[in-house]
Amino acid sequence: MEKIYSEEPTVCRIAKARPETVKFLLGYSKSLNVINYNNMQFDNVLN
C-alpha cells in the first residue's frame, strides 16, 4: 500500500471536444426548459 500512495500522480491530459460536439451540447442546453412547481421539477426539451 505504501508504494501505491507514495507515487506522484501522472499528469492528466486536457480533453479536446470536436466542434460538432460543442454545437450539439449548446443546442441541447438552449432547448432545455426546467420548471419548478410545488417542490417538483419538470424538465422539457423543446423541439
One Martini backbone bead per residue (centre of mass of N, CA, C, O) as a GRO file, in nm:
protein
   47
    1MET     BB    1   0.056   0.064  -0.018
    2GLU     BB    2   0.290   0.264  -0.008
    3LYS     BB    3   0.362   0.261  -0.313
    4ILE     BB    4   0.097   0.370  -0.428
    5TYR     BB    5   0.078   0.653  -0.249
    6SER     BB    6   0.383   0.772  -0.305
    7GLU     BB    7   0.313   0.838  -0.578
    8GLU     BB    8   0.292   1.041  -0.831
    9PRO     BB    9   0.083   1.174  -1.027
   10THR     BB   10  -0.019   1.191  -1.329
   11VAL     BB   11  -0.055   1.363  -1.604
   12CYS     BB   12  -0.321   1.520  -1.738
   13ARG     BB   13  -0.529   1.545  -2.000
   14ILE     BB   14  -0.674   1.743  -2.230
   15ALA     BB   15  -0.980   1.767  -2.351
   16LYS     BB   16  -1.112   1.740  -2.684
   17ALA     BB   17  -1.356   1.899  -2.871
   18ARG     BB   18  -1.567   1.893  -3.109
   19PRO     BB   19  -1.766   2.108  -3.279
   20GLU     BB   20  -2.015   1.919  -3.286
   21THR     BB   21  -2.038   1.876  -2.980
   22VAL     BB   22  -2.072   2.170  -2.896
   23LYS     BB   23  -2.322   2.228  -3.069
   24PHE     BB   24  -2.505   2.015  -2.939
   25LEU     BB   25  -2.491   2.117  -2.642
   26LEU     BB   26  -2.594   2.404  -2.697
   27GLY     BB   27  -2.865   2.321  -2.824
   28TYR     BB   28  -2.971   2.165  -2.580
   29SER     BB   29  -2.954   2.397  -2.368
   30LYS     BB   30  -3.156   2.584  -2.526
   31SER     BB   31  -3.404   2.358  -2.521
   32LEU     BB   32  -3.404   2.363  -2.219
   33ASN     BB   33  -3.677   2.327  -1.976
   34VAL     BB   34  -3.722   2.444  -1.638
   35ILE     BB   35  -3.974   2.356  -1.389
   36ASN     BB   36  -4.095   2.490  -1.084
   37TYR     BB   37  -4.347   2.304  -0.877
   38ASN     BB   38  -4.419   2.220  -0.579
   39ASN     BB   39  -4.140   2.053  -0.537
   40MET     BB   40  -4.116   2.028  -0.852
   41GLN     BB   41  -3.954   1.894  -1.151
   42PHE     BB   42  -3.954   2.007  -1.494
   43ASP     BB   43  -3.843   1.860  -1.800
   44ASN     BB   44  -3.794   2.022  -2.117
   45VAL     BB   45  -3.781   1.953  -2.469
   46LEU     BB   46  -3.752   2.179  -2.724
   47ASN     BB   47  -3.828   2.144  -3.078
   0.00000   0.00000   0.00000
